[in-house]
Amino acid sequence: MALLSDALHKLEVLEIVGSADVAIHSVNNDSRLVKPQDVFVAIKGSAFDGHDHIRQSVEGGATVIIGERSDSDVDFGRGRVGRDVAYIRVRDARLAYAHLLLNTISGIRQALQGIRFICVTGTNGKTTVATILEQLYTLSGSHTGFIGTTGIRYHDSSGEYNILDNSHTTPDTKYLYETIVSMFADGVNTIVMEASSHALEQHRVYGIPFHVAAFTNLTHDHLDYHGSMENYARSKKSLFNSLSVTSSAIVNGDDDWTPFLTRDCKGHIVSVGRGSLNDVCIVQENVSSHGCTFGLTAPSIIQHQAFADLDGSQPLYFTIPLIGRFNIFNAAICAVVAMLDGMSAQSIRQFLASVQGPRGRMESIDLPTGAVAVIDYAHTPDALDKALRTLKEIMDPNQRLHVVFGCGGDRDKSKRQDMGFIACSIADEVWLTSDNPRNEDPLQIIEQVAEGCRRSNNRNVHVFADRREAIERSLTTAEPHDVILIAGKGHEEYQIIGAEVLPFSDRIVVENICKT
């Protein structure tokens, strides 16, 4: 059992009121869960401030409080600070929370040492890349765990498939550490996980020794939280700053933000992309409605043993059953990660030919009318643009492309006009509706999207705030062989309206319409 004083010496401590020479039994950041002799860490979030619940945690039995406010600005209730309860003021409470958890969760350090961690970050594509990698490692014989947007799952050493709850792309630090310990105990030796910018900013993956980190792209998203693209990029950069000299960074060499993200990276950097200056180049692409083929060459790192099957003259060809040029890039990133980990080119080619995309990512449903509905998670300008262009590329000229989408409430408002303009510039018919309006007026959100629509020449814009009705109208209006992209929610099985989380699935809505 660790002493608090020992754990604190690696943190930036501003003030200690009382004694830190106490044993750490358990650490919590939720005052409702505090037990006697717990350490309570007060974290200030966007909606709630843990400092306002210190009194409740002391009443629950906490003997140590860690926060960022001055002790004179804290209500300890009946607890006498410095006598009944110790107060530690730190520079960063989230970092302190993660650091102390590493000293209290049983088995976490052994699990971190015994598992190979592969992390994927980026605005778009990270779920697909992580899902493909999960399948590659599973097919190669590893006991592989997955932690990401579409859930937490793993096959244990007995072959049993386990699915755990997850409400975020990257879970809260405590739940994440406990999940890692459980996976390790069940025989998992490889974990593929997504890291969101929020998670990186909030130190949720603190202490995890990533062997490989992959970067897909950085485009407009989450500016309501980060404030600017520079801050958004800085959160991603922290992942690559944390890599050791024995780690690898597989990055999108065509993305303008890559030089910034990798500037202080100590790991081995491999760039992948379509530009000729990349370490691994994507060449000879072919896209169809059934999948894609592409080649990889490695002209600049031919001496690297992991890329012995690649050279600068003769491409190594791959086939994937996923549509879209963006999935060619996703698959290329995965192939490079697998090669660096020692998988043979022959095995990778075989595995990629059989992979499945994640739920709600360009998921197609044939309609009784002869039209096709495609459900995709695209909820950023770049993702919507790529999804629409991908479908246009594989459609015949006489087919019409419809898109049903909205923008989330209480989130980045600056992307709404851009998404309206993109939709109207590419699609033939645009159906504006609600996404997760949360506490905003759905019609006001739609009006902001419509402002972008008015910048285009497309006047085929329809407004139905009820998402179910919008989907139904688009499907019943579409002609045979038309394609309807239903964007924004993908795999989600809920809709947030006000404070309510209501059951809602785009896929189930489409299936029910097909039945009737």
MILUM-971332 format. One record per residue (C-alpha): residue in one letter; x, y, z. Coordinates in steps of 0.2 Angstrom, whole numbers. Layout:
BEGIN
R type     X     Y     Z
R    A     X     Y     Z
...
// end
This chain:
BEGIN
R type     X     Y     Z
R    M     0     0     0
R    A     8    17    -6
R    L    10    32     5
R    L     3    48    -1
R    S    19    57     2
R    D    29    45    -9
R    A    16    47   -23
R    L    16    66   -22
R    H    34    69   -26
R    K    32    67   -45
R    L    18    79   -45
R    E    18    98   -45
R    V    11   101   -27
R    L     8   119   -23
R    E     2   117    -5
R    I     0   104     9
R    V   -11   108    24
R    G   -10    93    36
R    S     0    77    35
R    A     3    68    18
R    D    11    53    27
R    V    -5    43    26
R    A    -8    27    16
R    I   -18    28     0
R    H   -32    15     1
R    S   -43    21   -13
R    V   -45    36   -24
R    N   -61    43   -31
R    N   -66    59   -41
R    D   -85    56   -37
R    S   -90    62   -20
R    R  -105    50   -20
R    L   -93    35   -21
R    V   -82    40    -7
R    K   -79    28     7
R    P   -70    30    24
R    Q   -51    34    22
R    D   -53    38     4
R    V   -43    51    -6
R    F   -55    62   -15
R    V   -49    72   -30
R    A   -59    87   -34
R    I   -59    90   -53
R    K   -67   105   -62
R    G   -76    99   -77
R    S   -86   109   -90
R    A  -103   106   -81
R    F   -98   101   -63
R    D   -84   106   -52
R    G   -78    93   -39
R    H   -73   107   -27
R    D   -91   111   -24
R    H   -93    93   -18
R    I   -78    92    -6
R    R   -90    94     9
R    Q  -100    79     4
R    S   -84    69     1
R    V   -78    73    19
R    E   -95    68    26
R    G   -93    51    17
R    G   -76    48    26
R    A   -63    55    15
R    T   -47    59    25
R    V   -37    67    10
R    I   -43    80    -2
R    I   -34    85   -18
R    G   -39   100   -27
R    E   -33   116   -37
R    R   -42   129   -26
R    S   -34   137   -11
R    D   -40   129     5
R    S   -48   145    10
R    D   -59   144    -5
R    V   -65   126     0
R    D   -80   121    11
R    F   -74   106    21
R    G   -90   106    31
R    R   -87    99    49
R    G   -70    92    44
R    R   -56   102    52
R    V   -43   105    38
R    G   -26   100    44
R    R   -32    89    58
R    D   -47    79    52
R    V   -43    80    34
R    A   -27    84    24
R    Y   -29    96     9
R    I   -16    95    -5
R    R   -17   109   -18
R    V    -9   104   -35
R    R    -7   112   -52
R    D   -17    99   -61
R    A   -30    89   -52
R    R   -33    77   -67
R    L   -15    73   -68
R    A   -14    70   -49
R    Y   -30    58   -51
R    A   -22    47   -64
R    H    -5    47   -55
R    L   -13    41   -39
R    L   -23    28   -47
R    L    -7    20   -54
R    N    -2    18   -35
R    T   -18    11   -29
R    I   -27     0   -42
R    S   -21   -18   -39
R    G   -12   -26   -53
R    I   -12   -11   -65
R    R     7   -10   -66
R    Q     9   -28   -70
R    A    -4   -26   -83
R    L     4   -11   -91
R    Q    20   -21   -92
R    G    12   -37   -99
R    I     1   -30  -113
R    R     6   -23  -130
R    F    -3    -6  -132
R    I    -8     1  -149
R    C   -16    18  -149
R    V   -25    27  -163
R    T   -29    45  -163
R    G   -36    58  -176
R    T   -52    67  -180
R    N   -59    55  -193
R    G   -55    36  -196
R    K   -48    31  -179
R    T   -63    19  -175
R    T   -60    11  -192
R    V   -42     9  -190
R    A   -43     3  -173
R    T   -56   -10  -178
R    I   -46   -16  -193
R    L   -31   -18  -181
R    E   -41   -27  -169
R    Q   -46   -40  -182
R    L   -28   -41  -189
R    Y   -21   -45  -172
R    T   -35   -57  -168
R    L   -32   -66  -184
R    S   -13   -67  -181
R    G   -16   -77  -165
R    S   -15   -63  -152
R    H   -28   -62  -137
R    T   -34   -44  -142
R    G   -44   -31  -133
R    F   -53   -16  -140
R    I   -57     0  -132
R    G   -65    13  -142
R    T   -81    22  -149
R    T   -90     6  -153
R    G   -87    -2  -136
R    I   -75   -12  -125
R    R   -73   -30  -130
R    Y   -60   -44  -130
R    H   -58   -63  -132
R    D   -50   -71  -116
R    S   -38   -85  -116
R    S   -52   -98  -116
R    G   -60   -90  -132
R    E   -75   -82  -123
R    Y   -80   -66  -130
R    N   -83   -52  -117
R    I   -92   -35  -120
R    L   -91   -22  -107
R    D  -100    -5  -105
R    N   -92    11  -112
R    S  -100    28  -113
R    H   -85    37  -120
R    T   -72    34  -134
R    T   -59    33  -121
R    P   -66    29  -103
R    D   -63    38   -87
R    T   -45    34   -80
R    K   -51    23   -66
R    Y   -63    13   -77
R    L   -49    11   -90
R    Y   -36     5   -78
R    E   -48    -7   -70
R    T   -53   -14   -88
R    I   -35   -16   -92
R    V   -32   -26   -76
R    S   -47   -37   -80
R    M   -41   -40   -98
R    F   -24   -45   -92
R    A   -31   -57   -79
R    D   -41   -65   -93
R    G   -26   -68  -104
R    V   -26   -52  -116
R    N    -9   -48  -122
R    T   -13   -34  -135
R    I   -25   -19  -133
R    V   -30    -8  -147
R    M   -38     8  -142
R    E   -43    25  -148
R    A   -38    41  -139
R    S   -49    56  -141
R    S   -42    73  -139
R    H   -53    75  -123
R    A   -45    60  -116
R    L   -27    66  -120
R    E   -30    83  -113
R    Q   -38    76   -97
R    H   -24    63   -94
R    R   -35    48   -96
R    V   -22    37  -104
R    Y    -8    43   -92
R    G     5    30   -89
R    I     1    18  -103
R    P    17    13  -112
R    F    11    14  -130
R    H    21     3  -141
R    V    13    10  -157
R    A     3    26  -159
R    A    -6    30  -176
R    F   -12    47  -182
R    T   -26    48  -196
R    N   -29    66  -198
R    L   -33    82  -190
R    T   -48    92  -196
R    H   -62   104  -189
R    D   -70    97  -173
R    H   -71   100  -155
R    L   -67   118  -156
R    D   -80   122  -143
R    Y   -69   112  -130
R    H   -52   116  -137
R    G   -55   134  -143
R    S   -43   133  -158
R    M   -36   121  -170
R    E   -19   124  -162
R    N   -25   119  -145
R    Y   -34   104  -153
R    A   -18    99  -161
R    R    -8   101  -145
R    S   -19    88  -136
R    K   -15    76  -150
R    K     3    80  -149
R    S     4    75  -131
R    L     2    57  -136
R    F    17    57  -147
R    N    27    67  -135
R    S    24    52  -123
R    L    32    39  -134
R    S    48    31  -129
R    V    63    27  -140
R    T    57     9  -142
R    S    40    15  -148
R    S    34    19  -166
R    A    23    33  -173
R    I    14    29  -189
R    V     7    45  -196
R    N    -2    53  -210
R    G    12    60  -220
R    D     0    70  -231
R    D    -8    80  -216
R    D    -2    97  -213
R    W    -2    95  -194
R    T     9    80  -194
R    P    26    89  -193
R    F    19    98  -177
R    L    13    83  -169
R    T    29    73  -172
R    R    41    87  -168
R    D    46    81  -151
R    C    43    63  -153
R    K    56    51  -147
R    G    49    35  -156
R    H    53    29  -173
R    I    42    39  -185
R    V    35    31  -201
R    S    24    42  -213
R    V    11    35  -224
R    G     2    43  -238
R    R    -1    47  -256
R    G    13    60  -258
R    S    30    54  -265
R    L    40    60  -250
R    N    31    48  -238
R    D    41    33  -230
R    V    27    21  -236
R    C    17    27  -252
R    I     0    22  -257
R    V    -1    19  -276
R    Q   -12    12  -290
R    E   -29    14  -281
R    N   -45     6  -288
R    V   -61    10  -279
R    S   -78     1  -283
R    S   -94    -2  -275
R    H   -88   -19  -269
R    G   -71   -14  -261
R    C   -54    -7  -265
R    T   -37   -12  -271
R    F   -21    -3  -269
R    G    -2    -5  -268
R    L    11     0  -256
R    T    29     5  -259
R    A    43    10  -247
R    P    56    19  -257
R    S    64    28  -243
R    I    65    15  -229
R    I    69     0  -240
R    Q    83    -5  -227
R    H    71    -7  -213
R    Q    69   -25  -210
R    A    50   -24  -206
R    F    48   -18  -224
R    A    58   -31  -233
R    D    43   -35  -244
R    L    41   -17  -250
R    D    53    -8  -262
R    G    52     8  -273
R    S    48     0  -289
R    Q    36   -15  -287
R    P    21   -12  -276
R    L    14   -24  -264
R    Y    -4   -26  -268
R    F   -19   -27  -255
R    T   -38   -29  -257
R    I   -51   -24  -244
R    P   -70   -26  -244
R    L   -72    -8  -238
R    I   -77     6  -250
R    G   -69    23  -251
R    R   -52    30  -254
R    F   -52    35  -235
R    N   -53    17  -231
R    I   -38    13  -242
R    F   -28    25  -231
R    N   -35    17  -216
R    A   -30     0  -222
R    A   -13     6  -227
R    I   -10    13  -209
R    C   -15    -4  -202
R    A    -4   -14  -214
R    V    11    -3  -209
R    V     8    -5  -190
R    A     6   -24  -193
R    M    23   -25  -203
R    L    32   -16  -189
R    D    25   -28  -177
R    G    32   -43  -187
R    M    17   -49  -197
R    S    22   -56  -214
R    A    15   -47  -229
R    Q     7   -63  -235
R    S    -3   -64  -218
R    I    -8   -45  -219
R    R   -14   -47  -237
R    Q   -25   -62  -232
R    F   -31   -54  -216
R    L   -36   -37  -224
R    A   -46   -46  -238
R    S   -58   -52  -225
R    V   -59   -37  -213
R    Q   -76   -29  -208
R    G   -79   -11  -205
R    P   -86    -5  -188
R    R  -104    -3  -185
R    G  -111    13  -192
R    R   -97    16  -204
R    M  -103    16  -222
R    E  -115     3  -217
R    S  -127    -1  -232
R    I  -144    -7  -232
R    D  -153   -12  -248
R    L  -171    -5  -248
R    P  -186   -14  -256
R    T  -188     0  -268
R    G  -171    -3  -276
R    A  -163    12  -268
R    V  -148    10  -255
R    A  -147    18  -238
R    V  -130    20  -231
R    I  -127    24  -212
R    D  -112    33  -207
R    Y  -105    42  -192
R    A   -99    57  -202
R    H  -102    72  -190
R    T   -88    84  -195
R    P   -86    94  -211
R    D   -71    83  -217
R    A   -80    67  -213
R    L   -96    72  -222
R    D   -86    78  -237
R    K   -77    61  -238
R    A   -93    51  -236
R    L  -102    60  -249
R    R   -88    60  -262
R    T   -85    42  -259
R    L  -103    38  -263
R    K  -103    49  -278
R    E   -87    41  -285
R    I   -95    24  -285
R    M  -112    29  -291
R    D  -118    30  -309
R    P  -122    47  -317
R    N  -141    44  -317
R    Q  -141    40  -299
R    R  -146    53  -286
R    L  -137    56  -270
R    H  -148    61  -254
R    V  -141    65  -237
R    V  -150    66  -221
R    F  -140    74  -207
R    G  -140    87  -192
R    C  -127    94  -180
R    G  -126    91  -161
R    G  -132   104  -149
R    D  -121   111  -135
R    R  -106   107  -146
R    D   -95   116  -159
R    K  -106   128  -168
R    S   -93   135  -180
R    K   -94   119  -191
R    R  -113   120  -194
R    Q  -113   131  -209
R    D   -98   122  -217
R    M  -107   106  -216
R    G  -123   113  -224
R    F  -112   120  -238
R    I  -103   104  -241
R    A  -120    94  -241
R    C  -128   105  -254
R    S  -112   106  -265
R    I  -111    87  -267
R    A  -128    79  -264
R    D  -143    81  -275
R    E  -156    81  -261
R    V  -152    87  -243
R    W  -163    83  -228
R    L  -159    93  -213
R    T  -164    86  -196
R    S  -159    84  -178
R    D  -144    75  -172
R    N  -142    76  -153
R    P  -150    93  -150
R    R  -147    92  -131
R    N  -151   108  -123
R    E  -152   118  -139
R    D  -168   122  -150
R    P  -167   109  -164
R    L  -174   122  -176
R    Q  -161   135  -172
R    I  -147   122  -175
R    I  -155   118  -192
R    E  -156   136  -197
R    Q  -138   138  -194
R    V  -134   123  -205
R    A  -146   130  -218
R    E  -136   146  -218
R    G  -122   136  -226
R    C  -134   128  -238
R    R  -139   145  -245
R    R  -121   148  -250
R    S  -123   134  -263
R    N  -134   134  -279
R    N  -144   118  -272
R    R  -162   122  -268
R    N  -167   104  -265
R    V  -166   106  -246
R    H  -180    99  -235
R    V  -182   102  -216
R    F  -189    89  -204
R    A  -183    92  -186
R    D  -190    75  -181
R    R  -175    63  -187
R    R  -187    48  -189
R    E  -198    58  -201
R    A  -183    65  -210
R    I  -176    47  -213
R    E  -194    41  -218
R    R  -197    55  -230
R    S  -180    53  -239
R    L  -182    34  -241
R    T  -199    35  -248
R    T  -195    50  -259
R    A  -179    41  -267
R    E  -181    33  -284
R    P  -174    16  -287
R    H  -155    15  -288
R    D  -154    31  -278
R    V  -142    32  -263
R    I  -147    40  -246
R    L  -133    44  -234
R    I  -139    45  -216
R    A  -125    54  -207
R    G  -120    59  -190
R    K  -125    46  -178
R    G  -119    29  -185
R    H  -118    16  -172
R    E  -127    26  -159
R    E  -142    19  -152
R    Y  -149    34  -143
R    Q  -154    52  -146
R    I  -151    66  -133
R    I  -165    78  -132
R    G  -164    90  -118
R    A  -159    80  -102
R    E  -167    64  -109
R    V  -157    50  -118
R    L  -170    42  -129
R    P  -168    25  -138
R    F  -165    29  -156
R    S  -155    20  -170
R    D  -154    25  -188
R    R  -152     7  -193
R    I  -167     1  -184
R    V  -177    16  -191
R    V  -172    11  -209
R    E  -176    -8  -205
R    N  -193    -4  -198
R    I  -197     7  -213
R    C  -192    -7  -225
R    K  -204   -19  -216
R    T  -219    -7  -218
// end
